[in-house]
Amino acid sequence: MATAAHKLPETGFLRIWQIVGDSKKKIPALIPVGRTTFLNRVREGTYPAPVKLTERTTAWRVEDIRALIEKIGGAA
């Protein structure tokens, strides 16, 4: 069975709603935490730092999110 990490592209960027999901748009979460928890863990340094693509667009590297999913999966 393919996991969420295996369905991700090899390279690129993900927006926060693609990582933590969006129930209104029916987008499942890659990392099952809320938006605030995710951002708090980014600030703490537990989760990877984002990249500013434009003044109003922040995203995370797919490679960083894939590594985080593998790290979290190994801790369980």
TORBAGU-329474 format. One record per residue: residue number from 1; residue in three letters; x, y, z of N, C-alpha, C in turn; chain. Coordinates in pm, whole numbers, plus 50000, padded with zeros to 5 digits. Each point is the difference from the previous one (the first is absolute). Example, Ala and Ser with C-alpha at 12.3 -4.5 7.8 and 13.67 -1.06 7.14 Angstrom:
<r><i>1</i><aa>ALA</aa><n_east>51319</n_east><n_north>49431</n_north><n_up>50780</n_up><ca_east>49911</ca_east><ca_north>50119</ca_north><ca_up>50000</ca_up><c_east>50090</c_east><c_north>50120</c_north><c_up>50000</c_up><ch>A</ch></r>
<r><i>2</i><aa>SER</aa><n_east>49965</n_east><n_north>50105</n_north><n_up>49928</n_up><ca_east>50082</ca_east><ca_north>50119</ca_north><ca_up>50006</ca_up><c_east>49923</c_east><c_north>50109</c_north><c_up>50073</c_up><ch>A</ch></r>
***
This chain:
<r><i>1</i><aa>MET</aa><n_east>50084</n_east><n_north>49882</n_north><n_up>50000</n_up><ca_east>49916</ca_east><ca_north>50118</ca_north><ca_up>50000</ca_up><c_east>50089</c_east><c_north>50125</c_north><c_up>50000</c_up><ch>A</ch></r>
<r><i>2</i><aa>ALA</aa><n_east>49969</n_east><n_north>50096</n_north><n_up>49915</n_up><ca_east>50079</ca_east><ca_north>50123</ca_north><ca_up>49991</ca_up><c_east>49960</c_east><c_north>50095</c_north><c_up>50112</c_up><ch>A</ch></r>
<r><i>3</i><aa>THR</aa><n_east>50101</n_east><n_north>50059</n_north><n_up>50061</n_up><ca_east>49974</ca_east><ca_north>50098</ca_north><ca_up>50105</ca_up><c_east>49996</c_east><c_north>50138</c_north><c_up>49938</c_up><ch>A</ch></r>
<r><i>4</i><aa>ALA</aa><n_east>49959</n_east><n_north>50098</n_north><n_up>50080</n_up><ca_east>49991</ca_east><ca_north>50138</ca_north><ca_up>49951</ca_up><c_east>50136</c_east><c_north>50050</c_north><c_up>49953</c_up><ch>A</ch></r>
<r><i>5</i><aa>ALA</aa><n_east>50107</n_east><n_north>49960</n_north><n_up>50068</n_up><ca_east>50133</ca_east><ca_north>50045</ca_north><ca_up>49962</ca_up><c_east>50039</c_east><c_north>49948</c_north><c_up>49862</c_up><ch>A</ch></r>
<r><i>6</i><aa>HIS</aa><n_east>49953</n_east><n_north>49881</n_north><n_up>49964</n_up><ca_east>50033</ca_east><ca_north>49944</ca_north><ca_up>49870</ca_up><c_east>49920</c_east><c_north>50065</c_north><c_up>49887</c_up><ch>A</ch></r>
<r><i>7</i><aa>LYS</aa><n_east>49890</n_east><n_north>50064</n_north><n_up>50030</n_up><ca_east>49918</ca_east><ca_north>50066</ca_north><ca_up>49899</ca_up><c_east>50049</c_east><c_north>50142</c_north><c_up>49971</c_up><ch>A</ch></r>
<r><i>8</i><aa>LEU</aa><n_east>50091</n_east><n_north>50049</n_north><n_up>50078</n_up><ca_east>50053</ca_east><ca_north>50134</ca_north><ca_up>49979</ca_up><c_east>50095</c_east><c_north>50001</c_north><c_up>49882</c_up><ch>A</ch></r>
<r><i>9</i><aa>PRO</aa><n_east>50007</n_east><n_north>50112</n_north><n_up>49929</n_up><ca_east>50099</ca_east><ca_north>50010</ca_north><ca_up>49893</ca_up><c_east>50141</c_east><c_north>49999</c_north><c_up>50059</c_up><ch>A</ch></r>
<r><i>10</i><aa>GLU</aa><n_east>50098</n_east><n_north>49973</n_north><n_up>49917</n_up><ca_east>50139</ca_east><ca_north>49995</ca_north><ca_up>50047</ca_up><c_east>50049</c_east><c_north>50137</c_north><c_up>50047</c_up><ch>A</ch></r>
<r><i>11</i><aa>THR</aa><n_east>49966</n_east><n_north>50103</n_north><n_up>49925</n_up><ca_east>50041</ca_east><ca_north>50136</ca_north><ca_up>50035</ca_up><c_east>49882</c_east><c_north>50094</c_north><c_up>49986</c_up><ch>A</ch></r>
<r><i>12</i><aa>GLY</aa><n_east>50016</n_east><n_north>50118</n_north><n_up>50054</n_up><ca_east>49894</ca_east><ca_north>50100</ca_north><ca_up>49990</ca_up><c_east>49970</c_east><c_north>50060</c_north><c_up>50136</c_up><ch>A</ch></r>
<r><i>13</i><aa>PHE</aa><n_east>49884</n_east><n_north>50061</n_north><n_up>50009</n_up><ca_east>49960</ca_east><ca_north>50068</ca_north><ca_up>50123</ca_up><c_east>49857</c_east><c_north>49963</c_north><c_up>50036</c_up><ch>A</ch></r>
<r><i>14</i><aa>LEU</aa><n_east>49971</n_east><n_north>50005</n_north><n_up>50131</n_up><ca_east>49866</ca_east><ca_north>49976</ca_north><ca_up>50051</ca_up><c_east>49958</c_east><c_north>50118</c_north><c_up>50085</c_up><ch>A</ch></r>
<r><i>15</i><aa>ARG</aa><n_east>49875</n_east><n_north>50041</n_north><n_up>49985</n_up><ca_east>49944</ca_east><ca_north>50105</ca_north><ca_up>50085</ca_up><c_east>49951</c_east><c_north>49935</c_north><c_up>50128</c_up><ch>A</ch></r>
<r><i>16</i><aa>ILE</aa><n_east>49975</n_east><n_north>50079</n_north><n_up>50102</n_up><ca_east>49963</ca_east><ca_north>49945</ca_north><ca_up>50131</ca_up><c_east>49871</c_east><c_north>49918</c_north><c_up>49994</c_up><ch>A</ch></r>
<r><i>17</i><aa>TRP</aa><n_east>49903</n_east><n_north>50044</n_north><n_up>49920</n_up><ca_east>49874</ca_east><ca_north>49926</ca_north><ca_up>49993</ca_up><c_east>50019</c_east><c_north>49865</c_north><c_up>49933</c_up><ch>A</ch></r>
<r><i>18</i><aa>GLN</aa><n_east>50105</n_east><n_north>49984</n_north><n_up>49921</n_up><ca_east>50029</ca_east><ca_north>49870</ca_north><ca_up>49941</ca_up><c_east>50067</c_east><c_north>49908</c_north><c_up>50101</c_up><ch>A</ch></r>
<r><i>19</i><aa>ILE</aa><n_east>50063</n_east><n_north>50058</n_north><n_up>50101</n_up><ca_east>50070</ca_east><ca_north>49921</ca_north><ca_up>50102</ca_up><c_east>49905</c_east><c_north>49959</c_north><c_up>50112</c_up><ch>A</ch></r>
<r><i>20</i><aa>VAL</aa><n_east>49926</n_east><n_north>50097</n_north><n_up>50055</n_up><ca_east>49912</ca_east><ca_north>49970</ca_north><ca_up>50114</ca_up><c_east>49856</c_east><c_north>49971</c_north><c_up>49957</c_up><ch>A</ch></r>
<r><i>21</i><aa>GLY</aa><n_east>49972</n_east><n_north>50008</n_north><n_up>49870</n_up><ca_east>49868</ca_east><ca_north>49968</ca_north><ca_up>49949</ca_up><c_east>49904</c_east><c_north>50118</c_north><c_up>50007</c_up><ch>A</ch></r>
<r><i>22</i><aa>ASP</aa><n_east>49890</n_east><n_north>49985</n_north><n_up>49931</n_up><ca_east>49895</ca_east><ca_north>50102</ca_north><ca_up>49997</ca_up><c_east>49867</c_east><c_north>49928</c_north><c_up>49985</c_up><ch>A</ch></r>
<r><i>23</i><aa>SER</aa><n_east>49922</n_east><n_north>49997</n_north><n_up>50108</n_up><ca_east>49874</ca_east><ca_north>49926</ca_north><ca_up>49998</ca_up><c_east>49898</c_east><c_north>50061</c_north><c_up>49904</c_up><ch>A</ch></r>
<r><i>24</i><aa>LYS</aa><n_east>50002</n_east><n_north>50130</n_north><n_up>49982</n_up><ca_east>49905</ca_east><ca_north>50064</ca_north><ca_up>49909</ca_up><c_east>50026</c_east><c_north>49960</c_north><c_up>49855</c_up><ch>A</ch></r>
<r><i>25</i><aa>LYS</aa><n_east>50127</n_east><n_north>49988</n_north><n_up>49965</n_up><ca_east>50037</ca_east><ca_north>49960</ca_north><ca_up>49863</ca_up><c_east>50020</c_east><c_north>49849</c_north><c_up>49988</c_up><ch>A</ch></r>
<r><i>26</i><aa>LYS</aa><n_east>49975</n_east><n_north>49928</n_north><n_up>50111</n_up><ca_east>50015</ca_east><ca_north>49855</ca_north><ca_up>50006</ca_up><c_east>50141</c_east><c_north>49955</c_north><c_up>49961</c_up><ch>A</ch></r>
<r><i>27</i><aa>ILE</aa><n_east>50100</n_east><n_north>50070</n_north><n_up>50054</n_up><ca_east>50139</ca_east><ca_north>49965</ca_north><ca_up>49978</ca_up><c_east>50049</c_east><c_north>49931</c_north><c_up>50127</c_up><ch>A</ch></r>
<r><i>28</i><aa>PRO</aa><n_east>50041</n_east><n_north>49873</n_north><n_up>49989</n_up><ca_east>50046</ca_east><ca_north>49928</ca_north><ca_up>50120</ca_up><c_east>50135</c_east><c_north>50052</c_north><c_up>50049</c_up><ch>A</ch></r>
<r><i>29</i><aa>ALA</aa><n_east>50023</n_east><n_north>49987</n_north><n_up>50128</n_up><ca_east>50125</ca_east><ca_north>50046</ca_north><ca_up>50061</ca_up><c_east>50113</c_east><c_north>49901</c_north><c_up>49976</c_up><ch>A</ch></r>
<r><i>30</i><aa>LEU</aa><n_east>50117</n_east><n_north>50052</n_north><n_up>49966</n_up><ca_east>50120</ca_east><ca_north>49917</ca_north><ca_up>49993</ca_up><c_east>50056</c_east><c_north>49979</c_north><c_up>50140</c_up><ch>A</ch></r>
<r><i>31</i><aa>ILE</aa><n_east>49988</n_east><n_north>50106</n_north><n_up>50082</n_up><ca_east>50044</ca_east><ca_north>49995</ca_north><ca_up>50139</ca_up><c_east>49877</c_east><c_north>50035</c_north><c_up>50084</c_up><ch>A</ch></r>
<r><i>32</i><aa>PRO</aa><n_east>49949</n_east><n_north>49906</n_north><n_up>50078</n_up><ca_east>49873</ca_east><ca_north>50020</ca_north><ca_up>50070</ca_up><c_east>50008</c_east><c_north>50088</c_north><c_up>50124</c_up><ch>A</ch></r>
<r><i>33</i><aa>VAL</aa><n_east>50031</n_east><n_north>50127</n_north><n_up>49979</n_up><ca_east>49998</ca_east><ca_north>50099</ca_north><ca_up>50108</ca_up><c_east>49927</c_east><c_north>50122</c_north><c_up>49947</c_up><ch>A</ch></r>
<r><i>34</i><aa>GLY</aa><n_east>49956</n_east><n_north>50083</n_north><n_up>50089</n_up><ca_east>49936</ca_east><ca_north>50124</ca_north><ca_up>49959</ca_up><c_east>50100</c_east><c_north>50102</c_north><c_up>49949</c_up><ch>A</ch></r>
<r><i>35</i><aa>ARG</aa><n_east>49948</n_east><n_north>50100</n_north><n_up>49932</n_up><ca_east>50083</ca_east><ca_north>50106</ca_north><ca_up>49943</ca_up><c_east>50085</c_east><c_north>50069</c_north><c_up>50106</c_up><ch>A</ch></r>
<r><i>36</i><aa>THR</aa><n_east>49938</n_east><n_north>50036</n_north><n_up>50113</n_up><ca_east>50071</ca_east><ca_north>50070</ca_north><ca_up>50106</ca_up><c_east>50110</c_east><c_north>49913</c_north><c_up>50059</c_up><ch>A</ch></r>
<r><i>37</i><aa>THR</aa><n_east>49971</n_east><n_north>49873</n_north><n_up>50025</n_up><ca_east>50101</ca_east><ca_north>49909</ca_north><ca_up>50052</ca_up><c_east>50115</c_east><c_north>49987</c_north><c_up>49903</c_up><ch>A</ch></r>
<r><i>38</i><aa>PHE</aa><n_east>49970</n_east><n_north>49986</n_north><n_up>49872</n_up><ca_east>50105</ca_east><ca_north>49988</ca_north><ca_up>49899</ca_up><c_east>50089</c_east><c_north>50125</c_north><c_up>50002</c_up><ch>A</ch></r>
<r><i>39</i><aa>LEU</aa><n_east>49939</n_east><n_north>50118</n_north><n_up>49999</n_up><ca_east>50078</ca_east><ca_north>50124</ca_north><ca_up>49997</ca_up><c_east>50080</c_east><c_north>50019</c_north><c_up>50129</c_up><ch>A</ch></r>
<r><i>40</i><aa>ASN</aa><n_east>49944</n_east><n_north>49960</n_north><n_up>50113</n_up><ca_east>50075</ca_east><ca_north>50008</ca_north><ca_up>50127</ca_up><c_east>50123</c_east><c_north>49910</c_north><c_up>49995</c_up><ch>A</ch></r>
<r><i>41</i><aa>ARG</aa><n_east>49986</n_east><n_north>49882</n_north><n_up>49945</n_up><ca_east>50114</ca_east><ca_north>49908</ca_north><ca_up>49990</ca_up><c_east>50103</c_east><c_north>50049</c_north><c_up>49900</c_up><ch>A</ch></r>
<r><i>42</i><aa>VAL</aa><n_east>49957</n_east><n_north>50073</n_north><n_up>49899</n_up><ca_east>50095</ca_east><ca_north>50063</ca_north><ca_up>49908</ca_up><c_east>50080</c_east><c_north>50105</c_north><c_up>50076</c_up><ch>A</ch></r>
<r><i>43</i><aa>ARG</aa><n_east>49931</n_east><n_north>50083</n_north><n_up>50080</n_up><ca_east>50068</ca_east><ca_north>50104</ca_north><ca_up>50079</ca_up><c_east>50098</c_east><c_north>49939</c_north><c_up>50100</c_up><ch>A</ch></r>
<r><i>44</i><aa>GLU</aa><n_east>49963</n_east><n_north>49885</n_north><n_up>50059</n_up><ca_east>50087</ca_east><ca_north>49932</ca_north><ca_up>50097</ca_up><c_east>50120</c_east><c_north>49934</c_north><c_up>49933</c_up><ch>A</ch></r>
<r><i>45</i><aa>GLY</aa><n_east>49993</n_east><n_north>49980</n_north><n_up>49870</n_up><ca_east>50107</ca_east><ca_north>49933</ca_north><ca_up>49928</ca_up><c_east>49981</c_east><c_north>49850</c_north><c_up>49989</c_up><ch>A</ch></r>
<r><i>46</i><aa>THR</aa><n_east>49885</n_east><n_north>49949</n_north><n_up>50049</n_up><ca_east>49970</ca_east><ca_north>49858</ca_north><ca_up>49992</ca_up><c_east>49965</c_east><c_north>49961</c_north><c_up>49856</c_up><ch>A</ch></r>
<r><i>47</i><aa>TYR</aa><n_east>49930</n_east><n_north>50086</n_north><n_up>49930</n_up><ca_east>49960</ca_east><ca_north>49978</ca_north><ca_up>49861</ca_up><c_east>50082</c_east><c_north>50091</c_north><c_up>49911</c_up><ch>A</ch></r>
<r><i>48</i><aa>PRO</aa><n_east>50014</n_east><n_north>49966</n_north><n_up>49872</n_up><ca_east>50086</ca_east><ca_north>50079</ca_north><ca_up>49911</ca_up><c_east>49948</c_east><c_north>50142</c_north><c_up>49978</c_up><ch>A</ch></r>
<r><i>49</i><aa>ALA</aa><n_east>50094</n_east><n_north>50088</n_north><n_up>49972</n_up><ca_east>49968</ca_east><ca_north>50141</ca_north><ca_up>49974</ca_up><c_east>49941</c_east><c_north>50015</c_north><c_up>49859</c_up><ch>A</ch></r>
<r><i>50</i><aa>PRO</aa><n_east>49911</n_east><n_north>50095</n_north><n_up>49983</n_up><ca_east>49942</ca_east><ca_north>50024</ca_north><ca_up>49868</ca_up><c_east>50092</c_east><c_north>50085</c_north><c_up>49912</c_up><ch>A</ch></r>
<r><i>51</i><aa>VAL</aa><n_east>49959</n_east><n_north>50012</n_north><n_up>49876</n_up><ca_east>50069</ca_east><ca_north>50083</ca_north><ca_up>49902</ca_up><c_east>49900</c_east><c_north>50104</c_north><c_up>49951</c_up><ch>A</ch></r>
<r><i>52</i><aa>LYS</aa><n_east>50043</n_east><n_north>50126</n_north><n_up>49995</n_up><ca_east>49914</ca_east><ca_north>50106</ca_north><ca_up>49945</ca_up><c_east>50014</c_east><c_north>49997</c_north><c_up>49849</c_up><ch>A</ch></r>
<r><i>53</i><aa>LEU</aa><n_east>49893</n_east><n_north>49966</n_north><n_up>49928</n_up><ca_east>50002</ca_east><ca_north>49999</ca_north><ca_up>49855</ca_up><c_east>49972</c_east><c_north>50138</c_north><c_up>49943</c_up><ch>A</ch></r>
<r><i>54</i><aa>THR</aa><n_east>49907</n_east><n_north>50070</n_north><n_up>50062</n_up><ca_east>49971</ca_east><ca_north>50139</ca_north><ca_up>49967</ca_up><c_east>49970</c_east><c_north>50072</c_north><c_up>50130</c_up><ch>A</ch></r>
<r><i>55</i><aa>GLU</aa><n_east>49967</n_east><n_north>50126</n_north><n_up>49992</n_up><ca_east>49970</ca_east><ca_north>50077</ca_north><ca_up>50121</ca_up><c_east>49887</c_east><c_north>49937</c_north><c_up>50081</c_up><ch>A</ch></r>
<r><i>56</i><aa>ARG</aa><n_east>49900</n_east><n_north>49944</n_north><n_up>49931</n_up><ca_east>49883</ca_east><ca_north>49944</ca_north><ca_up>50067</ca_up><c_east>49989</c_east><c_north>49849</c_north><c_up>49991</c_up><ch>A</ch></r>
<r><i>57</i><aa>THR</aa><n_east>50103</n_east><n_north>49934</n_north><n_up>49948</n_up><ca_east>49993</ca_east><ca_north>49855</ca_north><ca_up>49982</ca_up><c_east>50114</c_east><c_north>49932</c_north><c_up>50074</c_up><ch>A</ch></r>
<r><i>58</i><aa>THR</aa><n_east>49962</n_east><n_north>49914</n_north><n_up>50094</n_up><ca_east>50096</ca_east><ca_north>49922</ca_north><ca_up>50078</ca_up><c_east>49973</c_east><c_north>49853</c_north><c_up>49972</c_up><ch>A</ch></r>
<r><i>59</i><aa>ALA</aa><n_east>50107</n_east><n_north>49924</n_north><n_up>49984</n_up><ca_east>49985</ca_east><ca_north>49857</ca_north><ca_up>49972</ca_up><c_east>50115</c_east><c_north>49923</c_north><c_up>50063</c_up><ch>A</ch></r>
<r><i>60</i><aa>TRP</aa><n_east>49985</n_east><n_north>49869</n_north><n_up>50000</n_up><ca_east>50102</ca_east><ca_north>49911</ca_north><ca_up>50054</ca_up><c_east>50050</c_east><c_north>49911</c_north><c_up>49888</c_up><ch>A</ch></r>
<r><i>61</i><aa>ARG</aa><n_east>50129</n_east><n_north>49969</n_north><n_up>50000</n_up><ca_east>50057</ca_east><ca_north>49910</ca_north><ca_up>49900</ca_up><c_east>49944</c_east><c_north>49859</c_north><c_up>50019</c_up><ch>A</ch></r>
<r><i>62</i><aa>VAL</aa><n_east>49964</n_east><n_north>49937</n_north><n_up>49891</n_up><ca_east>49948</ca_east><ca_north>49863</ca_north><ca_up>50007</ca_up><c_east>50100</c_east><c_north>49907</c_north><c_up>50067</c_up><ch>A</ch></r>
<r><i>63</i><aa>GLU</aa><n_east>50127</n_east><n_north>50020</n_north><n_up>49971</n_up><ca_east>50103</ca_east><ca_north>49914</ca_north><ca_up>50058</ca_up><c_east>50001</c_east><c_north>50011</c_north><c_up>50153</c_up><ch>A</ch></r>
<r><i>64</i><aa>ASP</aa><n_east>49981</n_east><n_north>50121</n_north><n_up>50052</n_up><ca_east>49998</ca_east><ca_north>50021</ca_north><ca_up>50145</ca_up><c_east>49878</c_east><c_north>49934</c_north><c_up>50064</c_up><ch>A</ch></r>
<r><i>65</i><aa>ILE</aa><n_east>49884</n_east><n_north>50012</n_north><n_up>49934</n_up><ca_east>49877</ca_east><ca_north>49940</ca_north><ca_up>50053</ca_up><c_east>50008</c_east><c_north>49849</c_north><c_up>49993</c_up><ch>A</ch></r>
<r><i>66</i><aa>ARG</aa><n_east>50055</n_east><n_north>49946</n_north><n_up>49892</n_up><ca_east>50018</ca_east><ca_north>49855</ca_north><ca_up>49987</ca_up><c_east>50089</c_east><c_north>49948</c_north><c_up>50114</c_up><ch>A</ch></r>
<r><i>67</i><aa>ALA</aa><n_east>50109</n_east><n_north>50069</n_north><n_up>50028</n_up><ca_east>50090</ca_east><ca_north>49960</ca_north><ca_up>50109</ca_up><c_east>49929</c_east><c_north>50008</c_north><c_up>50135</c_up><ch>A</ch></r>
<r><i>68</i><aa>LEU</aa><n_east>49919</n_east><n_north>50103</n_north><n_up>50019</n_up><ca_east>49925</ca_east><ca_north>50015</ca_north><ca_up>50125</ca_up><c_east>49901</c_east><c_north>49885</c_north><c_up>50018</c_up><ch>A</ch></r>
<r><i>69</i><aa>ILE</aa><n_east>49929</n_east><n_north>49964</n_north><n_up>49893</n_up><ca_east>49904</ca_east><ca_north>49889</ca_north><ca_up>50007</ca_up><c_east>50073</c_east><c_north>49871</c_north><c_up>50036</c_up><ch>A</ch></r>
<r><i>70</i><aa>GLU</aa><n_east>50115</n_east><n_north>49976</n_north><n_up>49940</n_up><ca_east>50078</ca_east><ca_north>49879</ca_north><ca_up>50031</ca_up><c_east>50049</c_east><c_north>50002</c_north><c_up>50144</c_up><ch>A</ch></r>
<r><i>71</i><aa>LYS</aa><n_east>50043</n_east><n_north>50117</n_north><n_up>50048</n_up><ca_east>50047</ca_east><ca_north>50014</ca_north><ca_up>50138</ca_up><c_east>49886</c_east><c_north>49974</c_north><c_up>50099</c_up><ch>A</ch></r>
<r><i>72</i><aa>ILE</aa><n_east>49884</n_east><n_north>50058</n_north><n_up>49974</n_up><ca_east>49885</ca_east><ca_north>49981</ca_north><ca_up>50088</ca_up><c_east>49954</c_east><c_north>49855</c_north><c_up>49997</c_up><ch>A</ch></r>
<r><i>73</i><aa>GLY</aa><n_east>50000</n_east><n_north>49942</n_north><n_up>49881</n_up><ca_east>49959</ca_east><ca_north>49859</ca_north><ca_up>49986</ca_up><c_east>50093</c_east><c_north>49905</c_north><c_up>50072</c_up><ch>A</ch></r>
<r><i>74</i><aa>GLY</aa><n_east>50128</n_east><n_north>50033</n_north><n_up>50003</n_up><ca_east>50097</ca_east><ca_north>49916</ca_north><ca_up>50070</ca_up><c_east>49990</c_east><c_north>50010</c_north><c_up>50150</c_up><ch>A</ch></r>
<r><i>75</i><aa>ALA</aa><n_east>49945</n_east><n_north>50114</n_north><n_up>50048</n_up><ca_east>49988</ca_east><ca_north>50023</ca_north><ca_up>50145</ca_up><c_east>49880</c_east><c_north>49929</c_north><c_up>50059</c_up><ch>A</ch></r>
<r><i>76</i><aa>ALA</aa><n_east>49905</n_east><n_north>49963</n_north><n_up>49914</n_up><ca_east>49876</ca_east><ca_north>49937</ca_north><ca_up>50050</ca_up><c_east>50019</c_east><c_north>49855</c_north><c_up>50038</c_up><ch>A</ch></r>
***
